[in-house]
């Protein structure tokens, strides 16, 4: 994917260097063998049962950025770069309360609908959410939910970024580990055929993300990253390290899914 697709004409040497540095890692995910094996409903179910945890922690990474770049406490005071403030709030609006049908829904909740429609097991993710509501830590909730181990490992990596990485590294993981990556990944998943009536909501989810992430949210995330790193080479280097680790975690998740679906 190139920035031409985004209809976005800004560039920056730091951003260009980061894109070049992570290209091999990114290509390993975009061309992963897992996609070609999503050829039956039961195998798609395994994918959904793992990936839903990545859908959840995407929202947590997004909200962490909103917390860092805007004021979400009372009394309110202006906080964060004004452009980044606008960008992150715009992304949150869609991800947390998109216009779906006749109402509004988060994309996470849409994904749960897709899972139920496809006959995937939603018990672990529902248990996970209920444990969080009850005050459990993320690590505790993962353990008590019975989440797939590979999904739990992926969330643990994301949570480490949220808890310990500086905001520019969080933004880099969000921009290149999520927004930039999602359209190319989902275009491959969208090629799934068969059981169409059970995959309607799932494909609606995929199409929506290919649209908004490829054409809207990715340029926003790139702009935010430029604002946060500017001409600081050290920050850009830190971002590259964070993104490589995030992409490695994604590759491990996809490989685990591929191994499990190969057994059924």
Secondary structure, 3 states (H helix, E strand, C coil): CCHHHHCCCCCCHHHHHHHHHHHHHHHHHHCCHHHHHCCCHHHHHHHHHHHHHHHHHHHHHHHHHHHHHCCCCCCCCCCCCHHHHHHHHHHHHHHHHEEECCEEECHHHHHHHHHHHHCCCCHHHHHHHHHHHCCCCHHHHHHHHCCCHHHHHHHHHHHHHHHHCCHHHHHHHHHHHHHHHHHHHHHHHCCCCCCHHHCHHHHHHHHHHHHHHHHHHHHHHHHHHHHHHCCCHHHHHHHHHHHHHHHHHHHHHHHHHHHHHHCC
